[in-house]
C-alpha cells in the first residue's frame, strides 16, 4: 500500500512540474511601437486561435531587441531591415539570421516650420538617425532633396564624414531613430518614419516634404532569429500566419495612416 501511495505521489509531483513548462511553451517576439508591433500583435491573435502561443514584447530602442534575441531571452525580433542587421552582426558578433520578410516602410523629410525643402535656412538644424545604416539612408534622402552631396558610391553606409558639399551649412542633430519624431518640432527638418509618427500621434505622416521611395526591398523589416533557430517549425509557422493574414494587412494600412505611398507588403513583391 505504501508503494502504491509513493507511486501516486511521485506521479502527482511529476505532473505538477510538467504543467508549467507546457503552459510556458510558445514564442516571444520583440517589436518596436507602431505598425510593426501592431501587425505582429494582430498575427499573434490568429496564431493563438490556431494553438500557437505568442507573447509580444515591446522595446523602445533599436539596440536591446538584438541583445535580448542573441541572449535567448526572446525567440524572434521584428524591427530591423537587413543592412541594419548585417551591421549589428559585424559590430557585435551576434549569431543572428533573417528568416522572413515583412513590411517595407518609407522614410521622409518632415518639417513643422517650413513648407518646402527650399525654405530650410542657412545653418538650419536637421534631425538624423544616430545609427550607422539608418543615418546613411537618411543622408541619401537629403542628397536626393538637393541639400547635400555625398562621396561617390558611399551608399547607405555613408556617415556625416562622407558629406562633400553642404551649401546651406546645415547642422545635424543625431538622435536614435524612434525618438526623431519627438524632436521634429525643435529642428528645421528631420528624417521621419511614418509608423513612428502615427504611433506618437505627433503630426500628419503624409505631410513629408519628400520621400525615399519603397523600391529597395533590402530596407524591408525582417523576422530575425538566432542562427540555431532558423529552421524552427513554430517560427516558420508564425511567419506564414503573419504573411497570409488579412488582419495584418488591415492593421498595416491603418498603421501607415491609410496611405499606400508610405509602405509596401514586401513579401508580395518577392519572386
Secondary structure, 3 states (H helix, E strand, C coil): CHHHHHHHHHHHHHHHHHHHHHHHCCEEEEEECCHHHHHHHHHHHHHHHCCCCEEEEEECCCCHHHHHHHCCCCCEEEEEEHHHHHHHHHHHCCCEEEEEECEEECEEEECCCCCCHHHCCCCCEEEEECCHHHHHHHHHHHHHCCCCEECCCCHHHCCHHHEEECCCCCEEEEECHHHHHHHHHHCCEEEEEHHHHHHHCCCCCCCCCEECCCCCHHHCEEEEEEHHHCCCHHHHHHHHHHHCCHHHHHHHHHHCCCCHHHEEEHHHCCC
